[in-house]
Amino acid sequence: MVFRVLCRVGQRQRRSFAQVVDGGFVAPKLKTLEDPMVGKHLVTSETVARSEVLFKVDLTVEDGRLLRDPNMYSLQVSEHQHLDLQKVPDDKGGIARFLSHLDEPNLKPVITDESVTFSAVRKLEPGEELGFHYCTTEWSMASPFECAKDGQSIQGFVYLDAETQDILKKKELLAAHIQRMASKLE
Ligand SMILES: C[S@@+](CC[C@H](N)C(=O)[O-])C[C@H]1O[C@@H](n2cnc3c(N)ncnc32)[C@H](O)[C@@H]1O
């Protein structure tokens, strides 16, 4: 009997941990906007504190969210794995897929074996477009495009000129897998 009660407590704890990691990872401080150049994108509707985590996605759930090949809505999480942000459940339809590419990013993705988090690199004011530098996680993108802000061609880290690669390295924005892949070329 005691054993069964302990098992039930254990199950409850496991379930609620899974909810914290995987469900409702959208902070209630965001709204979506749409414009002809960038498409749908996310904007802060309230102040966001420096280091505040806006999204957290569990990488350990085996539901097909990790792909071998990239797509327009995937985030590269290791040398051969791409997180399909269209497949990640949340209470607002997986809106992390609407994060923009920003040359001066206000979010930093942190990728571990277990999860990806996006946190604010500084205090954010209401009305700021949210995004990260796509080339800090993507080696070679499935859907290259021209940045609406500066016309730069965004195709992935490997296509950046050496100077831009170096700037991203020095700003400590590069994901570990991009650093590893870059060091193999040196
Ligand atoms: C992950 S999706 C982001 C959501 C997308 N805006 C939408 O409406 O579905 C990436 C795509 O958004 C667009 N995008 C993101 N950042 C951009 C930027 N800085 N300039 C122009 N287009 C951008 C590009 O079309 C890119 O292929």
The ligand as a MOL file (V3000), in Angstrom:
LIG
                    3D

  0  0  0     0  0            999 V3000
M  V30 BEGIN CTAB
M  V30 COUNTS 27 29 0 0 0
M  V30 BEGIN ATOM
M  V30 1 C 11.1770 30.7010 -38.7530 0
M  V30 2 S 10.2910 31.6060 -39.9300 0 CHG=1
M  V30 3 C 9.7070 32.9600 -38.9790 0
M  V30 4 C 8.2120 33.1690 -39.1870 0
M  V30 5 C 7.8400 33.8160 -40.4890 0
M  V30 6 N 8.0300 35.2640 -40.3930 0
M  V30 7 C 6.4150 33.4990 -40.8810 0
M  V30 8 O 5.6360 34.4020 -41.1950 0
M  V30 9 O 6.0450 32.3250 -40.9160 0 CHG=-1
M  V30 10 C 11.6100 32.2450 -40.8760 0
M  V30 11 C 11.1660 33.0840 -42.0300 0
M  V30 12 O 10.7220 34.3740 -41.5750 0
M  V30 13 C 11.1790 35.3980 -42.4440 0
M  V30 14 N 12.1000 36.2800 -41.7100 0
M  V30 15 C 12.5660 36.1120 -40.4610 0
M  V30 16 N 13.3860 37.1240 -40.1000 0
M  V30 17 C 13.4560 37.9490 -41.1710 0
M  V30 18 C 14.1540 39.1560 -41.4350 0
M  V30 19 N 14.9670 39.7400 -40.5560 0
M  V30 20 N 13.9850 39.7200 -42.6590 0
M  V30 21 C 13.1750 39.1640 -43.5850 0
M  V30 22 N 12.4890 38.0260 -43.3900 0
M  V30 23 C 12.6180 37.4200 -42.2020 0
M  V30 24 C 11.8840 34.6900 -43.6020 0
M  V30 25 O 10.9360 34.4690 -44.6200 0
M  V30 26 C 12.2950 33.3650 -42.9970 0
M  V30 27 O 12.4470 32.3390 -43.9560 0
M  V30 END ATOM
M  V30 BEGIN BOND
M  V30 1 1 1 2
M  V30 2 1 2 3
M  V30 3 1 2 10
M  V30 4 1 3 4
M  V30 5 1 4 5
M  V30 6 1 5 6
M  V30 7 1 5 7
M  V30 8 2 7 8
M  V30 9 1 7 9
M  V30 10 1 10 11
M  V30 11 1 11 12
M  V30 12 1 11 26
M  V30 13 1 12 13
M  V30 14 1 13 14
M  V30 15 1 13 24
M  V30 16 1 14 15
M  V30 17 1 14 23
M  V30 18 2 15 16
M  V30 19 1 16 17
M  V30 20 1 17 18
M  V30 21 2 17 23
M  V30 22 1 18 19
M  V30 23 2 18 20
M  V30 24 1 20 21
M  V30 25 2 21 22
M  V30 26 1 22 23
M  V30 27 1 24 25
M  V30 28 1 24 26
M  V30 29 1 26 27
M  V30 END BOND
M  V30 END CTAB
M  END
